[in-house]
């Protein structure tokens, strides 16, 4: 009976494992650049390694460095979170991060912990006192079930790639060059089939298009 209880490991039941994260609330201040970068520390007090994944209700507003990873037994790891959309329209809005942990040998989530995040105008400016209804709404927003999204590569700020001409431009230029190299309609001494002979007007069009493409390529 005792051996049977030892093998059950109830603490590893799905969703029941306590997750230790500090702090439990992130506050960003618009007028303090240094506060736009916050650090969450995930602790692993257990005898086995943990995998973790960071989810967010508003992934487009934040950048999470290393949103997935592992924590060795009885160790901790720092997770850097940057607010990248500091605008007045986001003041006072409560977002949530969810840290989800699992054993390295399993896929099921053993536990999770949610951390709230909010943006305020200034550290020196206390948030206005809320009425009873506003306070009730804030609490509901803070603890209501939310839809979380993974912090994947699409949240990374993208930059336009400064490249050369497009493939379509190159192909169109090659077609024009080939058209100019084909025999003109009416030439007798040619091994090229007659249906490939082009009129003068068609060659003029090809030359005109090739000139336009050359100007486009030179500008890119």
C-alpha positions in Angstrom: 0.0 0.0 0.0 2.8 2.4 0.9 4.6 1.6 -2.4 1.5 2.2 -4.3 1.1 5.7 -2.8 4.8 6.5 -3.5 4.3 5.7 -7.2 1.1 7.8 -7.6 3.0 11.2 -7.2 -0.2 13.3 -6.8 1.9 16.5 -6.9 2.5 15.8 -10.6 -1.1 15.7 -11.6 -1.9 17.9 -14.5 -2.4 21.6 -13.6 -1.9 21.1 -9.8 1.8 21.8 -9.5 2.5 25.1 -7.7 4.5 27.6 -9.8 6.7 30.1 -8.1 7.2 33.4 -10.0 8.3 36.9 -8.8 6.9 39.5 -9.1 3.3 38.7 -9.6 2.5 42.0 -11.1 4.4 44.1 -13.7 4.0 47.9 -13.8 5.4 49.8 -16.7 5.7 53.6 -16.7 5.5 55.6 -19.9 7.8 58.4 -18.8 10.5 56.0 -17.5 12.5 54.3 -20.2 14.1 52.0 -17.7 10.8 50.6 -16.6 9.9 49.4 -20.1 12.1 46.4 -19.4 10.9 44.1 -16.6 12.3 40.8 -15.4 10.2 37.8 -14.2 12.0 35.2 -12.1 10.8 31.6 -12.3 11.9 29.4 -9.5 12.1 25.6 -9.6 12.3 24.2 -6.0 11.7 20.7 -7.2 14.0 17.7 -7.6 13.3 17.5 -11.4 13.8 19.9 -14.3 10.9 21.9 -15.7 10.1 23.2 -19.1 8.4 26.5 -19.3 6.4 28.5 -21.8 5.3 32.1 -21.6 1.9 33.1 -23.1 0.3 36.5 -23.2 -3.2 38.0 -23.8 -1.6 40.8 -25.9 1.5 39.5 -27.5 1.8 42.4 -30.0 2.5 44.8 -27.1 5.4 42.9 -25.6 8.6 41.3 -26.5 9.5 38.2 -24.4 13.2 37.1 -24.5 13.3 33.3 -24.4 9.6 32.7 -24.1 10.3 29.0 -23.9 13.1 27.2 -22.0 14.0 24.9 -19.1 14.9 25.4 -15.4 17.2 23.0 -13.7 16.2 21.4 -10.3 16.4 23.9 -7.4 17.4 26.7 -9.7 15.8 29.8 -11.2 15.7 31.6 -14.5 15.1 35.2 -15.4 12.6 36.1 -18.2 13.0 39.5 -19.7 9.8 41.3 -20.9 9.9 44.5 -22.8 6.9 46.8 -23.4 7.1 47.9 -27.0 3.8 49.8 -27.5 3.9 52.6 -25.0 0.9 54.8 -26.0 -1.7 56.7 -23.9 -4.5 54.4 -25.3 -2.9 51.5 -23.3 -2.8 53.4 -20.0 -4.6 51.4 -17.2 -5.2 48.3 -19.4 -4.6 45.0 -17.6 -2.8 42.4 -19.7 -1.8 39.0 -18.5 1.1 36.7 -18.8 0.8 33.0 -18.1 3.8 30.9 -17.2 3.1 27.3 -18.0 5.4 24.6 -16.8 5.8 20.9 -17.5 8.2 18.0 -17.0 10.8 17.7 -19.7 9.7 14.2 -20.5 6.0 15.2 -20.8 3.8 17.5 -22.8 1.0 18.0 -20.4 1.1 21.2 -18.3 1.8 20.4 -14.7 1.1 23.9 -13.4 0.6 27.5 -14.4 0.9 31.0 -12.9 -0.6 34.2 -14.2 1.1 37.6 -13.9 -0.7 40.9 -14.6 0.9 43.7 -16.5 -0.3 47.3 -16.8 1.1 50.6 -18.3 0.8 53.8 -16.3 1.7 57.4 -17.4 4.2 58.1 -14.6 5.6 56.6 -11.4 5.1 59.9 -9.6 1.5 60.0 -10.6 -0.7 57.7 -8.5 -3.5 56.1 -10.4 -6.8 57.8 -9.8 -9.0 56.2 -7.1 -11.7 54.1 -8.6 -15.3 54.0 -7.7 -17.1 50.9 -6.5 -18.2 49.9 -10.0 -14.9 50.7 -11.7 -13.1 48.7 -9.0 -15.4 45.8 -9.5 -14.8 45.9 -13.3 -11.1 46.0 -12.7 -11.2 43.0 -10.5 -13.3 41.1 -13.0 -10.8 42.0 -15.8 -7.9 40.9 -13.7 -9.3 37.5 -12.7 -11.5 36.6 -15.6 -10.6 33.8 -18.0 -8.6 35.2 -20.9 -7.4 34.0 -24.2 -3.6 33.5 -24.2 -1.3 33.5 -27.2 2.2 32.2 -27.7 5.1 34.7 -28.0 6.3 33.4 -31.4 8.6 34.9 -33.9 5.8 37.0 -35.6 5.9 39.3 -32.5 9.4 40.3 -33.3 9.7 43.7 -35.0 10.2 43.2 -38.7 12.3 45.4 -41.0 11.8 45.9 -44.7 14.5 44.0 -46.6 16.5 46.2 -48.8 17.1 43.9 -51.7 17.6 43.9 -55.5 15.0 43.6 -58.2 12.2 41.1 -57.7 12.1 37.8 -59.5 9.3 38.9 -61.7 11.3 42.0 -62.9 14.3 39.8 -63.7 12.2 37.3 -65.7 10.4 40.0 -67.6 13.7 41.6 -68.5 15.0 38.2 -69.8 11.9 37.8 -71.9 12.4 41.2 -73.5 16.1 40.5 -74.2 15.2 37.2 -75.8 12.6 39.0 -77.9 15.1 41.5 -79.2 17.5 38.6 -80.1 14.9 36.8 -82.2 14.8 37.4 -86.0 12.7 40.2 -87.4 9.7 39.2 -89.4 10.7 38.9 -93.1 14.2 37.7 -92.7 14.9 34.8 -95.0 18.2 33.4 -93.9 17.4 32.1 -90.4 17.3 28.7 -88.8 14.7 29.9 -86.3 11.1 28.8 -87.0 9.0 31.4 -88.8 6.4 31.6 -85.9 9.2 32.9 -83.7 10.0 35.8 -86.0 8.8 39.1 -84.5 7.6 42.3 -86.2 9.4 45.6 -85.8 6.6 47.0 -83.6 6.9 44.0 -81.2 10.6 44.5 -80.9 10.1 48.2 -80.2 7.7 47.4 -77.4 10.2 44.9 -76.0 13.0 47.5 -76.1 10.8 50.1 -74.4 9.8 47.7 -71.6 13.5 46.6 -71.2 14.4 50.3 -70.8 11.8 50.8 -68.1 12.9 47.7 -66.3 16.5 48.9 -66.4 15.5 52.2 -64.8 13.6 50.3 -62.1 16.6 48.1 -61.3 19.0 51.0 -61.1 16.7 52.7 -58.5 16.4 49.7 -56.2 
